[in-house]
């Protein structure tokens, strides 16, 4: 009788890949997955990037620990970023936890299930990067979109960020291993591959002595079964000419770049430990837009010492740059980071107010931008569909290359014919709905 496992994955896409690597090992070892109330082993892959993520992880650990009394759980394992960051605290607060694994130790997950007391906790500074794990990776739904982790760790050391202390130094995966994984996934049904890392633009610099992201993109774009490849999380100061030229020269590479900027004012950028300046960022975004590349970015409001003048500078920057996609986050004071000791810290009320101001501005910008697509015909990829008992058609949710899966907007259209996730077709846009979604009809 096989051991029944429940794995709960929290956090970002990079964490999701780690969860899928664990699942691959578990399946190979003969384990099966089930619901938490039935599982004899529960694994929680935590996020610990900011306080909100830590609080969510604590809630999930508490919830899953209850299954030791109300369900069949015999073994509770916690892994991931929070486990790496707060191992001793977890052991103290949750005696129900049988084993804690750091971010570099989940390769032993199958054996630890059998012997929880044998769990090891290696330093985050280990250079271990087990390429063989990716050969066994088990993709979770949806199959048509797959995330490809091309590097681990980070060397940027922004003053607000805990990632370098949690995930260690930047280390790229081998070029050949990534291509082999992409080939396996596209043959298995993946139609969009999304390259992720803490800073994808640095890919290859540690391993090969030079950036090779443009070469990697071009090689992936040559895969026959692939429809799109998308690039996420590239720091502005590491984006280089060959990379931009490669993005715009290949049909299968989405003209899309996720580029975390965080702020626009030079004084705030300096306090953040960022290397960019306002003029550099302004020129970078303008250049990308001129080349037809959609820009997604993130900003932080309420960073320690942020004055009203500095915030207004950021507000003006958002208005001027007209970003296609923008996420705004309130600064989170994280233990162990230089910014945590900076003064003055901004009140939560002020941070909330500033976030709402920027998001309201961005919604207006995005809404106006979406209206320009009415009348245009877009190539879209189907993600999912829904049916309605009162209608004789299916409503499909899809995306164009300008929208990343599960984070950006949708293109919806009705059809009497059922399409499969990952299929592409032409849709003429007839309506825009708010700041995020478009509606259209199939082009016959």
Secondary structure as UniProt FT lines:
FT   STRAND          4..9
FT   HELIX           13..28
FT   TURN            29..30
FT   STRAND          32..33
FT   TURN            36..38
FT   STRAND          41..46
FT   HELIX           51..65
FT   HELIX           67..70
FT   STRAND          75..80
FT   HELIX           81..85
FT   HELIX           87..93
FT   TURN            95..96
FT   STRAND          99..100
FT   TURN            103..104
FT   HELIX           106..108
FT   HELIX           109..114
FT   HELIX           116..118
FT   TURN            124..125
FT   HELIX           131..135
FT   TURN            143..144
FT   STRAND          145..149
FT   STRAND          151..152
FT   TURN            159..160
FT   HELIX           163..167
FT   STRAND          171..172
FT   HELIX           175..187
FT   TURN            188..189
FT   STRAND          192..196
FT   HELIX           200..202
FT   TURN            203..204
FT   HELIX           205..208
FT   HELIX           213..221
FT   TURN            224..225
FT   STRAND          228..231
FT   HELIX           236..238
FT   HELIX           241..249
FT   TURN            251..252
FT   STRAND          253..258
FT   HELIX           266..271
FT   TURN            272..273
FT   HELIX           278..290
FT   TURN            291..292
FT   STRAND          294..301
FT   TURN            304..305
FT   HELIX           308..321
FT   STRAND          325..330
FT   TURN            335..336
FT   HELIX           338..341
FT   HELIX           348..371
FT   TURN            372..375
FT   STRAND          377..387
FT   TURN            389..390
FT   STRAND          394..399
FT   TURN            401..402
FT   TURN            405..407
FT   STRAND          411..415
FT   TURN            421..422
FT   STRAND          424..433
FT   TURN            434..436
FT   STRAND          437..442
//
